[in-house]
Structures are given as structure tokens and as C-alpha cells.
Amino acid sequence: MEKISRSEFTGSDTGFDSFFPQYIRELSHRHWTPFSVILEAADFLAQGGGRVLDIGSGIGKFCLLAAHRYPEVTFCGVEQREDLVELAILAKDFYKIENTDFLPGNFKDLNFDLYDHFYFYNSFFENLDDTDAIDSELDYSRGLYTLYSNLLLKQLDAKPSGTRLATFDVNISQIPGNYKLAKISKSDHLKLWIKH
Ligand SMILES: C[S@@+](CC[C@H](N)C(=O)[O-])C[C@H]1O[C@@H](n2cnc3c(N)ncnc32)[C@H](O)[C@@H]1O
């Protein structure tokens, strides 16, 4: 781990990665959102204000970088792997990024009423893909993918009009029909939605 300055940490993919141990850096390309995508998603979600939830927050890359950019908005992450949550909190404390909060656990147990807007980087896909897994600690199955996807669809569907959602690499079938595409992103894989 490299203790670089806060501006280096929040300034690029490589700057961010360099704070973390080697095994986490090796997961970066495949599992953590690219820097440029985070900036665009954060710009969109921060316009809604309030509390943004990253569903499956990993080492906190989205929340930490978005929170640094928008200190008046709170970016929260829920993550089922406790070791990743510990690393996110380590970075939050080291760089004093106060407007973030990282919760260990499964998103299915979270009260969605506490959050206003959402970021989602296809977190449940690990249940369909047996290559490049983050670790071999969890059970993966198509059944879990369907269960989680249906539950998220229901939670998002219940949110009020005006709720903002940014999705990265997510199939349109995972988005409730009452969310309308608000902006076509420069990155093909990022989609920005607002609930009607
Ligand atoms: C593709 S990574 C994205 C990480 C982070 N959002 C980012 O953009 O850098 C997806 C993360 O979701 C987590 N995850 C998958 N299913 C989850 C669930 N049911 N509840 C909480 N976290 C979950 C995984 O452990 C993984 O860290």
C-alpha cells in the first residue's frame, strides 16, 4: 500500500489503486468502476442531492471518488464482502472523506427508504460468470442472480418519482419500466435514468 496524497488518490485510476494491496489492484480493471465513468455518474447523481447508495460497493471506489467531488452529498455503500468494506473504511479514514458510509452486508437486508438515488455496477453478475471471481468465499448461482435482480427491481420500482439511477454495464431488463433514460453517456456502458 502506498500512502499518496489525497489529490493523487482521487485523481486517476492508478492513483486510487496504488493505495490498495496488490491483490486488490489486480481486480481493478475487471471489478471497480473506471475513473471517467465515476465522474460522469457522480455529476448526474449529485444533482439530486441527499443520500446516494452504491449497491455492491466493493472497496468503495465509486463512493470515495464521488464524495470527494461532491462534499455536500452523502455516498453510502453496501458490500457483502467484509474484507472489502474494511479496506473502504481504511481509505475513507486515511483521506478523511467524511461524507461516505460503508455498511457490510447483503443489499437485500437494507432499508431503501434511507436512500434517495442509486449507483449499480452489475453487482449480481458474479452469479452467472465463473471466470475472474473476486474470491472463492461465496456461493454463486443463477438462482441468486434472479432473486437479487427481482428484489432490486422491486425496490427501485417503489422509489418516488425523481429518483436518479446510474447503471454501468447493466442489461435494460434489470431496470423498472418507469425509469426513463435521461442521458446517453459518452461511455456506452453507463446509463443515466430518472424515475417518472
Ligand atoms: C462489479 S463490483 C462493483 C464495485 C463498486 N460498485 C465499483 O463500482 O467500484 C460488484 C460488487 O458487488 C458486491 N455484491 C454482489 N452481490 C451483492 C449483494 N447481494 N449484496 C451486497 N454486495 C454485493 C460484490 O461483492 C462486489 O464487490
PDBQT file of the ligand as one rigid body, heavy atoms in Angstrom, charges set to zero:
ROOT
HETATM    1  C1  LIG A 201     -18.648  -5.112 -10.009  1.00  0.00    +0.000 C 
HETATM    2  S1  LIG A 201     -18.235  -4.841  -8.301  1.00  0.00    +0.000 S 
HETATM    3  C2  LIG A 201     -18.512  -3.068  -8.225  1.00  0.00    +0.000 C 
HETATM    4  C3  LIG A 201     -17.857  -2.401  -7.048  1.00  0.00    +0.000 C 
HETATM    5  C4  LIG A 201     -18.132  -0.894  -6.934  1.00  0.00    +0.000 C 
HETATM    6  N1  LIG A 201     -19.535  -0.593  -7.014  1.00  0.00    +0.000 N 
HETATM    7  C5  LIG A 201     -17.406  -0.124  -8.017  1.00  0.00    +0.000 C 
HETATM    8  O1  LIG A 201     -18.090   0.342  -8.901  1.00  0.00    +0.000 OA
HETATM    9  O2  LIG A 201     -16.190   0.004  -7.994  1.00  0.00    +0.000 OA
HETATM   10  C6  LIG A 201     -19.690  -5.522  -7.515  1.00  0.00    +0.000 C 
HETATM   11  C7  LIG A 201     -19.606  -5.693  -6.003  1.00  0.00    +0.000 C 
HETATM   12  O3  LIG A 201     -20.911  -6.051  -5.529  1.00  0.00    +0.000 OA
HETATM   13  C8  LIG A 201     -20.780  -6.934  -4.438  1.00  0.00    +0.000 C 
HETATM   14  N2  LIG A 201     -22.046  -7.666  -4.311  1.00  0.00    +0.000 N 
HETATM   15  C9  LIG A 201     -22.538  -8.625  -5.149  1.00  0.00    +0.000 A 
HETATM   16  N3  LIG A 201     -23.740  -9.049  -4.722  1.00  0.00    +0.000 NA
HETATM   17  C10 LIG A 201     -24.024  -8.349  -3.587  1.00  0.00    +0.000 A 
HETATM   18  C11 LIG A 201     -25.128  -8.355  -2.686  1.00  0.00    +0.000 A 
HETATM   19  N4  LIG A 201     -26.155  -9.174  -2.867  1.00  0.00    +0.000 N 
HETATM   20  N5  LIG A 201     -25.106  -7.506  -1.625  1.00  0.00    +0.000 NA
HETATM   21  C12 LIG A 201     -24.026  -6.686  -1.420  1.00  0.00    +0.000 A 
HETATM   22  N6  LIG A 201     -22.942  -6.657  -2.225  1.00  0.00    +0.000 NA
HETATM   23  C13 LIG A 201     -22.945  -7.471  -3.317  1.00  0.00    +0.000 A 
HETATM   24  C14 LIG A 201     -19.575  -7.790  -4.801  1.00  0.00    +0.000 C 
HETATM   25  O4  LIG A 201     -19.004  -8.390  -3.651  1.00  0.00    +0.000 OA
HETATM   26  C15 LIG A 201     -18.653  -6.767  -5.491  1.00  0.00    +0.000 C 
HETATM   27  O5  LIG A 201     -17.759  -6.211  -4.572  1.00  0.00    +0.000 OA
ENDROOT
TORSDOF 0
